[in-house]
C-alpha cells in the first residue's frame, strides 16, 4: 500500500464545509489526551468550557461581545492577506484605535478637571478635542481611532510599496512601539488623578449602547456586521476587489493588466488598519471605557488566526470569531469549575488551529491509496484508455 | 553519420512504459531503444510525453508499469544519482548551474566522493582535457554568469561527461542557441558519438531533428507512433503528419503588405542596466505601421523583452521617446498605455500572462473588467462576465472543462489561447506579442499565428518577438535583428537571407 497526494482539478467545495468540523473534532480528541495526562476529565472540561461560554444569557452575550473585536481584526487582517501583505500589526493598529478614541473622549474630561483645579498636567494635545459636543463624541472618537489604525498600517505599506521593506518585520515591530506608547500614556501622561494606572473613564455620552445583562454586548455588533457585509461586497463584487484578488494571486500579471501595485497596497492597508482600529475603538466605547493595562489583549494576533482559518472570507470569519471567543470566555470558567489553570484555555485554543490548518491541504489535494495487488488490472486499464 | 550496429544489443531499452498523472496518461505502453553511437530524436508535440519518458530514465519519476534495461541489465532507477551511476545524464531546458560559481566549481558541485578540500588543480586539468577532446571551449575559471547561453550549455555537457555519462539526454537543446551555435553543438555531439557515447534528443522542431539525428521516434499523446531512420524521411510534412495526426499547413493566407500610418514609434530608447553593467537597451529606434508585423529576431536575452516592456509601460526607459499614435507615451503607466489600445502577449505566460489561481472566466475578463462592457462604475457586472467568457471560449476554441476551472489546470496551448483571446478581444490597434508560440505544439502554434496575422490584416500594428527564425520568416513583414540591446539591422522578409540574419544575430553587420 502506498499513500500519495494528488492535486484536485477543482477545489472541493463540500470539503470546505466538512473539514473544519472534522478538524475541530480531531483537536478536541487531541485536547482530551492532554487533559487526561493532567488527570482531568475531558468530557467535563469541554462541558464546562461550552457552558461557561454559552450557558446563560450573561455568558452568551459576553462571548458575542468578545467576538466583535476578534471578528473586526480578522476581517481587517484578511484584506491585507488578500494581497499577500502579511500584516502582523493588527495588534498595534487595534491599540491605536483605543488610544485614538480615548484621546478624543478624554479631552473634555481634562478640561473639566483643569477648570476644577484638581489637575494641572493637561497639555494642548490632550485638550485638542475639548470642543467636541457630547453628541459627536462617539462618531468622531471612532473615526479618529480608525484613522490612527489606518496610518499605523499605512507606514509599513508605503515602505513596502516604495522601498520593498519586509512587512512582516515592520508591522510586527511597530506593534511594540504603540504598545509601549499606550503604557506610557496610561501609567504617566494620561493617568487618572486617582489610582496608580489607567486613564479616567470616558464620559458616558461616548458609550456604545449596551444590551444589558452584564453589559458586555453593545451596538458595536451592528457596526461589525456592517463592516463584514461591506467588505464582503467590496472583495467579491467590485472592480477594486477584483484587482486585489489579481494582485494577491499574481502581482506581475496584475501589473501587466495595468493594475497599480504600489497604490493598491497602500490603500488596502489603510483600510485594513482602519478596521483593526475600529475594533479597538468599539471595544473601548462599549466595554473597557478607558485605556489601561491589558489593552494589548491579543485580539490582533487572534485576528490573524481567524482570517487564516476563514480563508480570508469576511462572512466565514464570523464563525471562527465566535469559536475563538467561546474558547476565550470558556477558559475562565474552567478555572472556577475545574480548578484548571486558565493557560489550559490557550492550550486548547492552539490545538484547534493545528488540525484545521493541517487538513486544509485536502481542499486542494486528495489522498490516493495505491494497492500493489491492483497492478494487473491497472495494466489493462492503461491499455484500454489508449 | 557514424556506422551504427543495430544488431548489437541496445544500450538503453525501455519496455512497455506506462506513466499516469491525475487526469492524464503521460505515457502508455511506450517502448524505446537506443543503440551505441547514435542520436535518437524524440519528436512530439507539447504534452506528448517526451519529457516524462526521459524523466523516468533519469529517475525523476518512477514508471507505473514497464521495465528499463541499461546495457542489457534491468535497472531500478529511483533518483538522478542512480541514473548517473549507470552513465545516464540529462541536460534540462533550464540549466542547473550556479551563476556566481566558476565553471570548475559547477562541474564538481554535487559529486559525492570528493575530497574534503577538492584538488582544484587536478580537476581543472581534467576539465581542460575534456574540453579539448570534444571541442567544448570554456575556461574553467570563468564565472557562469559571465558566459553566454551557448557556453553555459557546454558546461552542462562537461558536467555530464566529467561524471562519466555514456548516454546523454538533451531536452530541446537548441531552443536557446543561434543557428551557428546549434551547428557547433551538433559537432560536439558527433565527436562524442564517435567515442561510443549515445544521445537522445528531445525536440518538437522537425527540421532540427532531420539535421541532427540518426533515427526519429515520434510520440503522440503518450503513445509511440513508430521509429524511422532519418535518412528515409523525405520531408517534414510526413513527420508533421505522424506528430500531429493530421496534415499541417506551413503557409498562411494573408492580405498583401500595405502598411499605412505609423502606430508605434521609438526614438533612441535607452534602458540602463544595473550599476556598472552594460545598457539593456542601447539606443533603439523603430517604427511599426498599421497593417504590418515587425518581427524581432535575436538570441534570447539581447533586449527583446525589455523592448516589449518599454512599449507596454512595464519597464522605464532612461532616455529616448516612445510615441503611440503620434502621442508621447514615454514612461507612462501601463494602464494609460492599455487604454490607448495596446495589447500585450507577455513572454512568460505563467508568470505575467495569467493569474493561475483564478478561473478562466476571470482571466478572460482581466482587461475589460474596467470598461462599461463588464462593469458599472466601481461595481462588476458578474452576470455579464459569464456570457463574455463563454463567447471568447467558443471563438478561440479554448479547451477547458468549465469556465470556472482555474487557469493553471489548462494545458500550455490553452493557457496561451486564453491570453490571446483576452488580448486580441481588447486590442485597439497595437499588439505586442513576445514568444507567442514558445513551447506550444504544432496545432496550437498554428492557431496563434493565424490570430496574429488576422490582427495584421485588420490593420493592427504588430510587434512579434520570436526566437524562431522560421516563425519570423513565415509571418512577419519586416524583421529587425537585435544584439546586445541594439537593432543591428532591419530586412524585408520577402527575399531575406537567413544566413545574413543569423550573422546579424551574432552582432555582425555585413
Interface residues (C-beta under 8 A of the other chain):
Chain A: X6 X7 X9 X10 X11 X237 X238 X239 X240 X241 X242 X245 X246 X249 X250 X252 X253 X254 X255 X256 X257 X258 X259 X260 X375 X378 X379 X382 X383 X385 X386
Chain B: X18 X20 X22 X23 X25 X28 X29 X64 X65 X223 X312 X314 X333 X334 X335 X337 X338 X339 X344 X346 X351 X352 X353 X354 X355 X356 X357 X358 X362 X366 X367 X369 X370 X375 X378 X379 X380 X382 X401 X404 X405 X406 X409
